[in-house]
Amino acid sequence: MAMLSLSLFLGVESVPTRKDKTWQVIHSWQHQESGRKVFEAKSNQIAQTCKSGSFIKFPIVLYASQVIYQNEQLILSYGNPGLTSANFVASAPTLDCNLIQANTTLRWKVYGYSDYFNRIPWYPRVVDSYPHTKLFGEKLYVAGFFVLFFLALAMASVMYKTEHHYKVLGTVLCATSCGLYLFFNSLPAYTGPYLSHLHLSPELAHKLSDTFISLGATGLFLFLFQEGVLLRKVFLFHCISSLIGLAIVTLSSDGDVIQFGTTFQFIPILVSFMNISITCFFYSKQSKKKSDWIFFGVSTLFIV
C-alpha cells in the first residue's frame, strides 16, 4: 500500500491517461481467479498502418506477460501468461508486420505481476526498424551476468596477495551478487535451452534478484569502508537497514511488499553515497591508486 500511495503521489498512472486513437481499452486492470490482474485492449487501425518491413513495438511492463491475438487467433505469446514461472523483468515483445493480415483486429492482453508493477507507459505503436527492447532487456542482462562473474574472478586473483581480505571479500561479493541479480532478472534465457528444470515463481525470482542487489551494495560499501572513505556508523546503518529490508523481502509472498522491502534499503544506500561523495571531495588528493579503486567500485554499481 505504501508503494502504491507513493506512485499516486508522484502521479504515476497504471494506464496512459491520454486517450489513444489507435487502441480501444476493453477493460483496465481486472482481477482474475488466480489473484493476478489482466489488462486488455484492441485495435482495428494498427493493421492498416503496419506495412511490410515495419514492426509493432510493445511497451515494457515489468515482470508481466503479453499476449497478442489476430481475429481471435493467437499470433504471439511473450512470457508465461499464468505467471507460474518468472518472465524477463524489463523486456517486451516485438511483432513483425509481415505476420499481420490487412483489415484485421488485434487484441492485446497484459498479465500483470502486482499492483505496483502494473503500469503501461504507452500503447503499442508501429516503428520502421526493429526495436532494441530485447537487446537492453534480455541480451545485455545475460552478457552482464557472465562479465561480472569473470570480473569477480579477475579482481580476486589480482587483489588476493596485495589487498586486505575484507577488500577482496567486498569486491567479489559486489561483482558476483550484481551478476546474480542480472541472472534472476533474465531467467527465461536459461530455463529454456540450458536449465529446463529451473522454473521459479515470479515472487521467488523477485526475492532472489533483490536480495543479491542488496548484497552487491553491501559488498561495495564494505570495500569502501576498508578504503577509509565510508564512516563506520554509516556502514553499520546500511547493514542494519539492509537486514530489516531483507527480512521484509524474505518473509513476504506479495510482490508489492517485496518491492517495499527493497525500496526500504534505498535510504541508507543514498546516505552511504552521500558520505562517499563528501569524503572523496575533501580527500581528493589521496593516492591515485585509491582514487581509481573508489571510482571503479562506485561506477560498477551505478552501471549495473
C-alpha positions, -999 to +999 in steps of 0.1 A: +000+000+000+029+024+008+044+018-026+011+024-044+005+056-024+039+069-033+032+061-070-001+080-068+016+109-050+042+111-079+014+110-105+024+076-119-006+060-137-013+023-142-026+031-178-020+061-200-045+089-192-042+103-226-066+086-250-051+068-280-069+069-313-054+035-324-062+014-294-095+009-276-094-003-240-117-033-234-110-032-197-083-018-174-066-039-148-091-066-139-088-093-112-085-129-122-093-160-102-056-166-098-053-133-080-034-116-108-047-088-129-051-085-167-054-055-190-070-058-224-072-036-254-080-040-291-072-021-324-088-021-358-065+005-372-030-006-364-031-034-390-038-007-417-006+013-407+015-018-403+034-022-436+059-048-448+093-041-432+078-024-402+072-037-366+048-032-338+067-022-307+051-031-273+058-013-241+078-027-212+055-038-183+078-050-155+075-088-147+045-091-170+034-114-198+019-101-230-003-120-255-015-108-289-044-122-309-053-115-346-090-120-352-092-141-320-063-163-331-031-163-310-002-150-330+023-141-303+027-151-266+055-134-247+063-148-213+042-170-191+006-157-191-003-177-160+028-162-142+036-196-127+072-190-137+094-159-139+094-138-170+120-113-183+117-084-159+124-054-183+117-066-218+087-067-242+076-084-274+080-072-309+056-082-337+067-083-374+041-066-396+046-094-422+026-116-398-004-093-398-031-095-424-049-064-437-082-053-422-079-074-391-084-067-354-056-071-330-063-079-293-036-072-268-036-087-233-012-079-205-010-103-175+004-082-146+026-094-117+015-070-089-003-037-085+029-017-081+044-030-113+011-030-133+020+002-153+015+006-190+036+037-201+022+039-236+002+019-262+018-003-289+029+016-320+043+009-354+080+016-359+101+014-391+131-006-376+134-035-352+133-021-317+162-026-293+140-036-264+153-072-262+189-060-266+187-039-235+162-060-216+175-095-223+208-099-241+227-073-220+214-088-189+227-122-199+261-107-210+263-087-178+259-119-157+289-136-173+310-104-174+305-097-137+314-133-128+346-131-149+353-097-133+349-111-098+375-139-106+399-115-123+398-089-095+401-116-067+432-131-084+448-096-087+439-084-052+444-117-032+481-112-023+482-074-022+449-062-005+433-069+028+410-099+028+379-078+036+386-057+005+388-089-016+355-101+000+338-068-007+349-068-043+339-104-050+306-100-032+297-069-051+305-084-086+290-118-081+259-105-064+252-080-091+258-108-116+232-130-099+208-101-098+210-099-136+207-137-138+174-139-118+160-109-138+166-128-171+157-164-161+138-174-193+171-170-212+185-200-192+154-221-182+146-229-219+178-240-236+201-247-206+183-252-173+149-266-183+140-277-148+148-243-132+113-228-131+109-203-103+078-184-094+079-146-101+078-139-064+108-162-057+128-148-086+119-112-074+131-121-039+164-136-051+172-108-075+165-080-050+184-099-023+215-102-045+215-065-055+213-056-017+243-079-011+261-063-040+257-028-025+269-042+009+299-057-008+307-023-024+303-004+008+324-030+027+353-023+002+349+014+005+347+012+043+380-006+043+394+021+020+385+046+046+360+067+026+329+054+044+323+061+081+318+031+104+285+045+117+272+049+081+283+014+072+266-001+102+235+020+094+235+005+059+240-031+072+212-028+098+188-012+074+196-039+048+189-067+073+155-052+080+147-048+043+159-083+035+137-097+063+107-080+047+117-093+013+122-129+026+091-132+047+066-116+022+048-135-005+033-104-022+052-086-050+043-052-037+056-059-002+088-075-016+094-043-035+088-022-004+115-042+014+139-034-014+129+003-015+133+005+022+171+000+017+174+029-007+177+055+021+208+040+037+223+035+002+217+072-006+232+082+027+263+060+021+268+075-014+265+110+001+292+101+027+314+087-001+309+118-023+318+142+006+348+121+016+361+119-019+356+157-023+376+166+008+403+140+003+407+142-035+445+144-031+448+108-019+469+084-038+459+078-074+455+040-067+429+046-040+410+071-062+409+047-091+395+019-069+368+042-055+358+054-089+358+018-103+337+004-075+311+031-075+309+031-112+303-007-113+273-005-091+259+025-109+263+008-143+246-024-130 
